[in-house]
């Protein structure tokens, strides 16, 4: 039986040493994105499946980001490391802005007939279910696992490949900004979890749970949106999307080695130092006011 986190914390908090680069802190930016009325309906590569996949993910962000903030904030007062305290505040600030901007994007897409409110309610229900059923430790482990997923997708999918160049240039900066900040704060929840003596068993088993639920929710939501948009039978779009994700270039397939590293007891999110990639993306996609 695992000891309560509050007991473990007394012996493990001081012993943990993060692999986060010394002095590195996420930067809280305050964007104010606008969504043009003449934005194409399928703004990623003129493709329904690819566009609606990101729309489905956007629907999950407002309730998801609030859950992540709450799980980290629960342990905030137990953290003694001043640098990690600063990182937690930055993490909360970034996630709050993600929730706000994607709420605006979702409203814009909703007005154009993309029913994201239903998806958001389903994700909110799941977040509430976890709040009731999971211990605070497992809730934080859930955040740690999802943050690994989102960092992989940000760094290896949005920033490394040509996805952003394929998007309408007026919406690509939204996804670039989100991806940049996911990379910047990818280790904050992990460092909090390790600092308070979180169980390795819970960390690993929760990733197994997330590895089923994350693709399941994403797939169901994509099918719902494709059906509502009259594109469920668009085999060309389905084939193109599947090939992009799993065939050639196979961006999701290429995430598998980095994903599996999470199960190592020596894993740390900064084992993949993507700062050069992020800096290039900042200069390419963000206005000077948001580059830092």
C-alpha angles and dihedrals in degrees: 000000000000118000115240114272091241089062096043091050094070093064103028105042095074094040098057117097117192124221091213108125110267112263094008114140131173113249119233109222127187107212124181105200122188124208113213120226092227094056108136114255090237100041098171112074089325085279126135099207096047094044095046092047089062090042089055091050090049090055090058096051104078096054092034096052091049090052092050092050092050094049093052095040089055089070098033095106091053093061116098101173106101093210092052090048089057091046091052091053090049091047091053091047094050094046091049091054090047090055092048097047095044090048087058092046091049091051090050092050091044090057088054092056102266104132101219097146091076090052092047091052091052092051090046089053090053092048090051091048090055091047089057099039106033128071116240088254093056091043089056090046087054090054091048091052095047091046088057090052093048093046090052091049091046097048103031099031113029101026104033102041131049098266094113093048089053092056127086103274091234094061100032093080090060091058093040091053092048092047092049092053093045087058093045095053099032094117102041098090089040092053091048091050093050093043093057092047099255115189118260089214091057092044093054098039092049089055088054089053092048091047088063101036099044096056091037095055091042093051095046092048093048090051090049092052094044090051093047090049093051091246101109091107095045095118093174092059093045091049092047092050094046091048091050093050101037109010122039120016082002097194094177092045089054090054092065098087092050091045092053092053087072090075093062114102087225095054122131126172091234091061080095104056104196098167094119090052091049093049091053090049092050092054092044101045113017127077114244091256091064100039096084 
